[in-house]
Amino acid sequence: MGPFKLNDIPHINELPAIGEEFRDTKIEKHTSSLKERSEKSSKLLPSIREAIIATGLRDGMTISFHHHFRNGDYVLNMVMDEIAAMGIKNLTLAPSSLLEIHEPLIEHIKNGVIKRIETSGMRGELATAISHGLMEYPVVFRSHGGRAYAIETRRMRIDVAFLGAPSCDPFGNANGYSRENDNGVICGSMGYAKCDAQYANKVVIITDNIVPFPNAPFGIPESDVDFIVEVDKIGDPSGIMSGATRYTKNPKELIIAECAANVIEASGKLTDGFSIQMGTGGASLAVTRFLESKMQQKGIKASFALGGITGSMVSLFEKGLIKKLLDVQSFDLDAARSLINNRFHQQISASYYASPGNPGSAVNQLDIVVLSALEIDTDFNVNVLTGSDGVIRGAIGGHCDTAAGASLTIVVCPLCRGRIPTIVKSVNTITTPGKTVDVIVTEQGVAVNPRRPELEETLRKNGIEVCSSQELQEKAEKMVGIPKPIRYTDKIVGIVTYRDGSVIDVIRQVEEE
Amino acid sequence: MGPFKLNDIPHINELPAIGEEFRDTKIEKHTSSLKERSEKSSKLLPSIREAIIATGLRDGMTISFHHHFRNGDYVLNMVMDEIAAMGIKNLTLAPSSLLEIHEPLIEHIKNGVIKRIETSGMRGELATAISHGLMEYPVVFRSHGGRAYAIETRRMRIDVAFLGAPSCDPFGNANGYSRENDNGVICGSMGYAKCDAQYANKVVIITDNIVPFPNAPFGIPESDVDFIVEVDKIGDPSGIMSGATRYTKNPKELIIAECAANVIEASGKLTDGFSIQMGTGGASLAVTRFLESKMQQKGIKASFALGGITGSMVSLFEKGLIKKLLDVQSFDLDAARSLINNRFHQQISASYYASPGNPGSAVNQLDIVVLSALEIDTDFNVNVLTGSDGVIRGAIGGHCDTAAGASLTIVVCPLCRGRIPTIVKSVNTITTPGKTVDVIVTEQGVAVNPRRPELEETLRKNGIEVCSSQELQEKAEKMVGIPKPIRYTDKIVGIVTYRDGSVIDVIRQVEEE
């Protein structure tokens, strides 16, 4: 077209995203092959330290990790040790959750490397130390949906996400398994990490398995990744997941599970195309087995199963009893293998799963959820975070998200565990509000939330014996008595947030014996 | 835990994303089933007009569409007619591309509904009218990668995206095909629409096929979608895609294709694990056939094929000669069906495909790309946008993106088309800079860019006869003479941007005969 001047272009100043005049010199045409380029990818850095430097991490920033490697995770400790060695201080640590293996964080807190923690839960020595007042700032607990919501609304801003991945190509396509070899660590879905990858300012993938480009399908796309570090081992496979979640043989749990399946059937929700999520825990997982025979008898199929996916769900799926699996977290190797091989087994993000900011989120499409509890009170409030001694030993997870979303929310639990009552007058810590829980199923009886009289009527009509939550609590009290009250100091060590970020409860420091 | 006050929480004001105290009254626990909720989903709106109102669209905003329905698209015209009827004016229209079927836009431009256009290309009456000075503001042309880059850097802000989808569930999971029935429209990948869905302020899905939740796998997740409208027909299947792209029988094209395959082999790039993209056009598609036998002979496989995917690529993939297909746009039904059924056939976004902001983008991992051209000049600059009469009749597409990314960029074209030379002294419009093109293959000879002397040497060593681009141009001139120069006015009607948004050329108004 011949020479032109930018100023000749009419309305040039009103045209957005138009830059300066093209300059040939800006183009660097390379001649190397894909293989050569893969070896020299600018995203590949030689060490965690160089990655930390490259991200620009500095005092006071917020960093995140995912917990898909559960108690086999080496990544968080590895990165935190390096950060500490570099002298960076006052960080906010915002992983999707914390487990026993993360005990070394105690030292990093004491040394001022970590100032604050945001997490879904914590266990073990770290949780005990925090319950005894280790930190100046209270830990903020969020549900999986609440965390996604905080991230996507930019109320919680992650400066750097360090995300372990069982496979990654030299340009950043990462996944929770590898199709190139079957020997490495495998965690299945990377659902919780997806939000971090999308929204964090800088994203570092830590892997022990660099595979050829393109690592497709991918859980995290290259376009979300800034740097990649290869390390010897990202985790201990045996701590990450076992072969299959086994069915419980505990007779009490089996009674509860069968009863829960009967309640589901009696509720009228077990119709063709229903949707379901099962929490973890022996009784709640065993419900699947009893539902299976009911589904076979009725000749009906579920449209989808959601959540942490286990081998028991995969088994129903592979028998054609469930059409689709939406997987935010794979709980065992059977689930992970199904994710690899079954195209209707879909990896979903925490936002897709449970964000309260999204009316289409999957939890809102649940007909039925079966959940566990550490404690549940006569007003149906649930505690999944603190033990009977007041010490933190659990995680909110997706408990309150699914309870709110499902139209039938069932909590299964034994009346007592050892000498500890599960049904109490008032839970120690509220993590899931009673308004969102419909039925309690124990081995000693079923209680329906008085807010749902129509449900109680339907259950009774269909042969379920229903008592009140008070009756269950009294039975428990008769069996084990009233436990000594926990003694706390005034200091608040934890804040329990509800899905929208509001404060539903606080956790106080337990008093020394 | 008993009563607490927010003010009791230490450092409460330093904790981000902590809201007010939890209020039970905010929870609305619903009791309806998934089926009942699906019918009443708040995202489902009864008409396009109500969706436009719901998005808050008003004068001066920017709206977008995708062109995966090609010349069978009903969505853009349907929505624009409604917008015009509502009296909204001065919009910027920013679809991923425009085709002949979008001729009705002429009236919307005349009536002031559309003030500006940003697109990859245009054809037919609309393009002719714009070339003759229809618009006051010049049209901004962007490559697929350049558009993704402008969107993700927020330099181009889309207020409302109206995205046609062959299937969508009541909560917004949308895809380019349906697994629930096989009768509807099918377009395969929705790669260009993914960026719009992710970044537009409001997203409306227009579909003629509401399927049960969850529509999984999905091209666009529910979390990116605000509203859904069901209409009678979103497009004409025959205009969207045909059964399979047929191999050319044109002898000239076959000579060019075979020669291009020989050049690829001679370049030394045809080694195990190579990567490739084929442009559209008879000769470039036919290269696949000749490559196939070379790959069989050598016993090598490609690691991936990229881009607009055709049945010919699928055929190699299904024979095991290509390991993975990365699909930003499915060119025919064979490609779309493969996307549905093959798990290593992966749907990718325009950003993943070609954004210059991302060093890991797939075009940067290409060993080989074979491209077509309307014109190419002796300095290897390519024109894919304007015809020999100076009128707009094409699209930049991924041409300059792949040319820059691939380590071997081959342009295949006949020396002349009818009485029109293809090899010229200076192209009418530069869309792809000569620095990024390595080889020209015509039926009359092969020219290598003088910027690549080592490549020329390798080709000669391996038996390819190489001439200069000037020799090719002179041959063309001898055959058809020098065409009469095009006469333009001074008015600039189009701006051609390079990948980064810089202005590489302008298009002027053609003078009336």
Contacts between the chains, C-beta under 8 A, distances in Angstrom:
chain1	res1	chain2	res2	distance
A	1	B	428	6.6
A	1	B	429	5.6
A	1	B	430	7.4
A	1	B	505	5.2
A	1	B	506	5.7
A	1	B	507	6.6
A	1	B	508	6.5
A	4	B	492	7.4
A	4	B	503	8.0
A	4	B	505	7.4
A	4	B	506	4.7
A	6	B	503	6.1
A	8	B	490	7.9
A	8	B	492	6.3
A	8	B	506	7.5
A	9	B	138	6.1
A	9	B	492	5.3
A	9	B	495	6.1
A	9	B	503	7.4
A	9	B	506	6.5
A	10	B	136	7.1
A	10	B	137	6.8
A	10	B	138	6.3
A	10	B	491	7.7
A	10	B	492	6.3
A	11	B	136	7.6
A	11	B	137	5.2
A	11	B	138	7.5
A	14	B	137	7.5
A	15	B	116	7.6
A	15	B	137	7.6
A	15	B	138	7.8
A	15	B	140	6.1
A	15	B	495	7.3
A	16	B	155	5.8
A	16	B	156	5.9
A	16	B	157	7.3
A	17	B	150	4.2
A	17	B	153	7.7
A	17	B	155	3.4
A	17	B	156	4.5
A	17	B	501	5.3
A	18	B	140	6.7
A	18	B	495	6.8
A	18	B	497	6.6
A	18	B	501	6.0
A	18	B	503	6.4
A	19	B	497	7.6
A	19	B	500	6.2
A	19	B	501	4.0
A	19	B	502	4.5
A	19	B	503	7.3
A	20	B	502	5.6
A	20	B	503	7.4
A	21	B	502	6.2
A	21	B	503	5.5
A	22	B	433	7.3
A	22	B	498	4.8
A	22	B	502	4.1
A	22	B	503	5.9
A	22	B	504	3.9
A	22	B	505	7.9
A	23	B	502	6.9
A	24	B	433	6.0
A	24	B	435	5.6
A	26	B	500	7.3
A	26	B	502	7.7
A	27	B	404	6.3
A	27	B	433	6.5
A	27	B	435	5.2
A	27	B	436	6.2
A	29	B	404	6.7
A	29	B	435	6.0
A	29	B	436	5.5
A	29	B	451	7.8
A	30	B	407	6.0
A	31	B	407	5.1
A	31	B	452	7.4
A	31	B	454	7.6
A	31	B	455	7.4
A	32	B	407	6.0
A	33	B	269	6.6
A	33	B	271	7.4
A	33	B	274	7.3
A	33	B	367	5.4
A	33	B	407	6.1
A	34	B	273	7.0
A	34	B	274	6.8
A	34	B	275	5.0
A	34	B	303	6.8
A	34	B	365	5.3
A	34	B	366	7.4
A	34	B	367	5.2
A	34	B	407	7.9
A	35	B	273	6.2
A	37	B	364	7.6
A	37	B	365	6.9
A	38	B	365	7.8
A	41	B	359	7.8
A	41	B	360	7.6
A	42	B	359	5.7
A	43	B	359	6.9
A	43	B	360	6.4
A	116	B	15	7.6
A	136	B	10	7.1
A	136	B	11	7.5
A	137	B	10	6.7
A	137	B	11	5.2
A	137	B	14	7.5
A	137	B	15	7.6
A	138	B	9	6.1
A	138	B	10	6.3
A	138	B	11	7.6
A	138	B	15	7.9
A	140	B	15	6.1
A	140	B	18	6.6
A	150	B	17	4.2
A	153	B	17	7.8
A	155	B	16	5.9
A	155	B	17	3.4
A	156	B	16	5.9
A	156	B	17	4.4
A	157	B	16	7.3
A	171	B	359	7.3
A	171	B	360	3.2
A	171	B	364	7.8
A	171	B	365	6.7
A	172	B	360	5.0
A	173	B	360	7.7
A	212	B	273	6.8
A	212	B	303	5.8
A	213	B	303	7.1
A	213	B	304	7.6
A	213	B	365	5.2
A	214	B	303	7.5
A	214	B	304	5.3
A	214	B	324	5.8
A	214	B	326	5.9
A	214	B	346	7.5
A	214	B	362	6.9
A	214	B	365	7.2
A	216	B	304	7.7
A	216	B	324	5.2
A	216	B	326	6.6
A	216	B	344	6.7
A	216	B	346	4.2
A	217	B	343	6.7
A	217	B	344	7.9
A	217	B	346	5.7
A	218	B	346	7.8
A	221	B	348	7.8
A	221	B	349	7.7
A	221	B	352	5.5
A	222	B	352	6.7
A	222	B	358	6.9
A	222	B	360	3.6
A	222	B	361	7.3
A	223	B	349	7.4
A	223	B	351	5.1
A	223	B	352	5.2
A	223	B	355	6.9
A	223	B	358	5.1
A	223	B	360	6.9
A	223	B	361	7.1
A	225	B	360	6.9
A	269	B	33	6.6
A	271	B	33	7.5
A	273	B	34	7.0
A	273	B	35	6.2
A	273	B	212	6.8
A	274	B	33	7.3
A	274	B	34	6.8
A	275	B	34	5.0
A	275	B	213	8.0
A	303	B	34	6.8
A	303	B	212	5.8
A	303	B	213	7.1
A	303	B	214	7.5
A	304	B	213	7.6
A	304	B	214	5.3
A	304	B	216	7.7
A	324	B	214	5.8
A	324	B	216	5.2
A	326	B	214	6.0
A	326	B	216	6.6
A	343	B	217	6.7
A	343	B	343	5.5
A	344	B	216	6.7
A	344	B	217	7.8
A	346	B	214	7.5
A	346	B	216	4.2
A	346	B	217	5.7
A	346	B	218	7.9
A	348	B	221	7.8
A	349	B	221	7.7
A	349	B	223	7.4
A	351	B	223	5.1
A	352	B	221	5.5
A	352	B	222	6.7
A	352	B	223	5.2
A	355	B	223	6.9
A	358	B	222	6.9
A	358	B	223	5.0
A	359	B	41	7.8
A	359	B	42	5.8
A	359	B	43	6.9
A	359	B	171	7.3
A	360	B	41	7.6
A	360	B	43	6.4
A	360	B	171	3.2
A	360	B	172	5.0
A	360	B	173	7.7
A	360	B	222	3.6
A	360	B	223	6.9
A	360	B	225	6.9
A	361	B	222	7.2
A	361	B	223	7.1
A	362	B	214	6.9
A	364	B	37	7.6
A	364	B	171	7.8
A	365	B	34	5.3
A	365	B	37	6.9
A	365	B	38	7.8
A	365	B	171	6.7
A	365	B	213	5.2
A	365	B	214	7.2
A	366	B	34	7.4
A	367	B	33	5.5
A	367	B	34	5.2
A	404	B	27	6.3
A	404	B	29	6.7
A	407	B	30	6.0
A	407	B	31	5.1
A	407	B	32	6.0
A	407	B	33	6.2
A	407	B	34	7.9
A	428	B	1	6.6
A	429	B	1	5.6
A	430	B	1	7.4
A	433	B	22	7.4
A	433	B	24	6.0
A	433	B	27	6.5
A	435	B	24	5.6
A	435	B	27	5.3
A	435	B	29	6.0
A	436	B	27	6.2
A	436	B	29	5.5
A	451	B	29	7.8
A	452	B	31	7.4
A	454	B	31	7.6
A	455	B	31	7.5
A	490	B	8	7.9
A	491	B	10	7.7
A	492	B	4	7.4
A	492	B	8	6.3
A	492	B	9	5.3
A	492	B	10	6.3
A	495	B	9	6.1
A	495	B	15	7.4
A	495	B	18	6.8
A	497	B	18	6.6
A	497	B	19	7.6
A	498	B	22	4.8
A	500	B	19	6.2
A	500	B	26	7.3
A	501	B	17	5.3
A	501	B	18	6.0
A	501	B	19	4.0
A	502	B	19	4.4
A	502	B	20	5.6
A	502	B	21	6.2
A	502	B	22	4.2
A	502	B	23	6.9
A	502	B	26	7.7
A	503	B	4	7.9
A	503	B	6	6.2
A	503	B	9	7.4
A	503	B	18	6.5
A	503	B	19	7.3
A	503	B	20	7.5
A	503	B	21	5.4
A	503	B	22	5.9
A	504	B	22	3.9
A	505	B	1	5.1
A	505	B	4	7.4
A	505	B	22	7.9
A	506	B	1	5.7
A	506	B	4	4.7
A	506	B	8	7.5
A	506	B	9	6.5
A	507	B	1	6.6
A	508	B	1	6.6
